[in-house]
Amino acid sequence: MVFPGQRTEEALGKIISAAGKAIIRGCAKLADASLSPWMTKRYAKAEAVRLAIETDAKVRAEATINDARRQQELTKADHEAVLQRRMMRLEIELVREQRNLEAIEARALA
């Protein structure tokens, strides 16, 4: 059963619904247009900060690696110096032992 004016109300409802959707789309487009430059700037700033953080992290990592390499080289140089001194002492001790043995041999033959 159809009441008088019911179809008109349904038609008006559809028109108002379509108009409401159009208004919402228009407001969304307006908001996008007004916020787009701001969002673009925000994204650009965020990207710049991300790159700065990555670059800083890479620089710090390289500095840490270089410091560790220098420390390792210094430790190696110190160790080589200790080994060199030990070798020199051993050489001196061997020369002294050789002289003692030659002296003992000379006394034994005399």
Buried (B, 14 or more C-beta within 10 A) or exposed (E): EEEEEEEEEEEEEEEEEEEEEEEEEEEEEEEEEEEEEEEEEEEEEEEEEEEEEEEEEEEEEEEEEEEEEEEEEEEEEEEEEEEEEEEEEEEEEEEEEEEEEEEEEEEEEE
